[in-house]
Amino acid sequence: MVQQLRVDQNARRPSRLASTTDATPSIASNRRHPFLQALEGSLRVFTSVHRSFFTNVMVQALHSADQGMTVLVAQFLKGGIDQGPEHMTHMGQNLDWVRCGYSGCIFETTSDAQPAVSELWTFVKSVVQADQYGLVMLDELSLAIDYGLVPEAEVIDLLKQRPAQMDIILTGPKMPYSILSMADQVTEFRREFLP
């Protein structure tokens, strides 16, 4: 392919033009710039010896939403009146907060908690597979796995098949080793007592 080099009077850099006899695009139009590629998302795990709320994880979620990233915070074991995927709380234009449709906090496996957590898990799987958020935070997912409310194998499959640019944060005590081994970053809080 023959190319001509022309200096534009208004620009400082020369521009490449395809020859007038060749109808194929120029070489420069087929190359991708290395900085224009999507960044790979990360899998981060925050765990501790006891059940607690990770304030710094919420700070990360708020910061990401403030920077323009769409964020979903899903709390698996904390519910309330009029909660669940159909009653999501929208905090600003970039942060959605959803809890399971259970009327209180879940401390053990109960027959009435299972449908609420399953509904939330189905919702989370659908939004991750549809690539609707840039950051998905799954609070106390490890306990939902430990209580038998969410299958560990499904979590691993979802993490393996998530969109490449999506960040996921998992929290909770008793995080399974199979998930810890997949994580890009693991933060363990070792304080033995609650403040």
N, C-alpha and C positions, 0 to 999 in steps of 0.2 A: 504494500500500500504506500502510495506517495503522499507525503504530508508537506504542507507549506508552513513556514513560521512567519507570522505577521505581528508587528508591534502595533498595538492599539494606541492611538494618540492620548486617550484619556486614562489608560491603565499603565501601571509601572511594570507589570509582568507581560511577557509575550504570551500570546494565546495560540493554541494549535488548531489548525483548520484541516479538514479532510480535503483531499484534492477534488477538484470539480468534476473529474472524470470517474471517480470511484464512489459508489453509492453506499458502501459499508461504513459503519460508524468508526470514528477514530479510535486508536488504541487507548487514549486517555479516558474516553467515556466508559470503557469496559473495566477499568481498574477501580477497586474499592479502596478508599482511604482507610488506613488502619485505625484512625480515631473515630470513624463513623460506625464502628461495629458495636452491637449491644454488649453491655457488661454482663458477665455471668453472675447470677444471683448466688446468695450464700444460704447455708443452713446453720443457724445458731441455736444452741441449747443453753438454757439457764436452769440450773438444778440446785437443790439444797437438801439438807437432811430433814427438814420439816416443811409443812405446807405453809406458804406465805405468798404475798403478792410482791412481784418484782417491780419496784418503782422505776428502776433504771430502764427496764424494758418498755414501760409506758412512755418514758421520756424519749426513747428511740422512736417509738411509733408516732408520737406527737411531732418530733423533729422531722421525720420523713414526710409526714402529711404537710407540714409547714413548707417544706421544700418542693411540694408539688406532686409527690408520689401518692398514689391511691393506697390506702391502708385499711385492712380489716383486722379487728381485734375480736376474737371468738373465745368466750369463756365457757368451758365445758361443764364445770361443776358449780357454777353460781347462776342461779336463776332469779326469778322475781315475777311479780304480777305483770301480765301483758308483755312477756319476753318471748324470745324465739326468733327464728329467721323472718317470720312475717311481721315482726314488730321491731325491726332493727332501729337503733339510734344513730342518726347522722350527726356527727360533730364536725361542723364546717363542711366544706365541699369535698374534702379528700379522706376523711376518717369515718369509717362505719364501725359500730360496736354492736355485737350481737351476743346474747346469752342463750342458754338452753331454755326451753319453755317449761321448766320445773318451777314450782312455787317457792323454793328456798334453796339453800346450799345442800349439796350432795356430799355425804360423809361415808357412804357405803353403797353397795349395790342393792337397789330396791326395785320392785317390779314396776312402780310408777315412774321411776327415774329413767329407765331404759329407753322408752319411746322418745322422751324429750332429748336425750343425748344422741340417740340415733338420728333424729330429725336434724339436729345441728351438724352432726358428722356428714350426713348426706349433702347438706347445704354447702359445707366447707369443701367437700370433694368437688362439687359442681362448679364453684367459683374458681377453685385452683385450676381445674382442667380447662375452664373457659378463659383463663388468664385475665380475670377481671381486676386484679389488684397487683400492685408492685411489691407490697409487703403484706404478708399474712402472719399474724401472731396468734398462736394457739395456746391459750392459758390452761394449765393443769391437764394437758393432754396425757401426760405420763400417768396420772392417777386414774383418768378415765380408762386407760389401757389396763392398769393394775386391777381396777374394779371389774374388768370384763365388759365394760360398756362400749368400748371401741376396740375392734380387732387389731392387734399389732401388725399382722401381715398386711392389712389394708393401708395402714399408716406408711409402712415401708414402701409399698407399691406406689402410693401417692407421692412420696418424697422422690422416688426414682423417676417418676413420670411428670413431675412438675415442669412448667415452662422454664427454659434455661436462664432467663433473666429475673425470675421471681425470687425474692428474699423470703425466707420462712424462719420464724422464731418460735421455738417450743419451750414451754416452761413446766416446772413441776418436779416434785421429788420422785425418787424411784424410777428414773428414766431408764428404759431398757437399753442394754448394751448394744443391741443391734442398731438402735437409733443413734446412740452416742458415737458409734464407729463411723457413721455416715456424715456426722457433723463437720463443718468447716471450723467452727469455734465452739468450745464448751466452757461455760463459766459455772464454777461450783462455789456456792456460798457455804462456808464451813461453820458458821456460828451455830452452836448447839442449843441456843435458847432464843426465844422470841423477845424482842425489846419491850 
